[in-house]
Amino acid sequence: MRVVGEIPHPQLKITIFNWNNRYLIKLEAGSFEQTFKVSEFDVTSEEEVRNMVDSEFLKEAEARFNDMSQSLQKSQQRNNLF
């Protein structure tokens, strides 16, 4: 797996990889992560992959991170893990 680059962001770590004829867009927030796979054949350049990580994409990803956190907290509470 080759690191293509990182995209600066104040709350998230955003890394783009190239692996197995795919680009991977990896978003990390604390102990949570989301990975999106894009076929190399669906884009013409690494720049197009970077452009996919726009403000709307990040807004939706941040909402998903919040949902993930809430799901984990609810599961911990149901299972008396606090």
C-alpha positions in Angstrom: 0.0 0.0 0.0 1.4 3.4 -1.0 0.5 6.6 0.7 -0.5 9.1 -2.0 -0.8 12.0 0.4 -2.7 13.6 3.2 -5.3 16.3 3.2 -5.1 18.8 6.1 -8.1 19.1 8.3 -8.5 20.6 11.8 -10.5 17.6 13.3 -9.8 14.6 11.0 -6.8 12.8 9.8 -7.3 12.3 6.0 -5.0 10.0 4.1 -5.2 8.8 0.5 -3.6 5.5 -0.4 -3.1 3.6 -3.6 -3.5 -0.2 -3.4 -4.6 -3.0 -5.5 -5.9 -0.8 -8.4 -7.8 1.3 -6.0 -7.5 4.6 -4.2 -8.5 4.4 -0.5 -9.7 7.6 1.2 -9.2 7.0 5.0 -10.7 9.4 7.5 -9.8 9.1 11.2 -11.4 10.8 14.2 -10.0 9.5 17.5 -10.6 5.8 17.7 -13.0 5.7 14.7 -12.2 5.4 11.1 -14.0 5.4 7.7 -12.5 4.1 4.5 -13.8 4.6 1.0 -12.5 2.6 -1.9 -12.5 4.1 -5.4 -11.4 2.1 -8.4 -8.5 3.6 -10.4 -10.6 3.1 -13.5 -13.3 5.5 -12.1 -11.0 8.5 -11.9 -8.4 9.9 -14.2 -6.0 11.2 -11.6 -5.0 11.4 -7.9 -6.2 15.0 -8.0 -9.8 13.9 -8.8 -9.7 11.6 -5.7 -8.6 14.6 -3.6 -11.4 16.7 -5.1 -13.9 14.1 -4.0 -13.1 15.1 -0.4 -15.1 18.2 -0.5 -17.0 20.1 2.2 -20.2 18.1 1.7 -18.3 14.8 1.8 -16.6 15.8 5.1 -19.8 17.1 6.6 -21.5 13.7 6.0 -18.4 11.8 7.3 -18.4 13.9 10.5 -22.1 13.1 11.0 -21.3 9.4 10.5 -18.5 9.6 13.1 -21.0 11.1 15.6 -23.4 8.2 14.8 -20.6 5.7 15.3 -19.8 7.2 18.7 -23.4 7.2 19.8 -23.8 3.5 18.7 -20.7 2.5 20.7 -21.9 4.4 23.8 -25.3 2.9 23.7 -23.8 -0.6 23.3 -21.5 0.0 26.3 -24.5 1.2 28.4 -26.7 -1.8 27.4 -23.9 -4.1 28.3 -23.0 -2.4 31.6 -19.4 -1.6 30.4 -19.2 1.8 32.1 
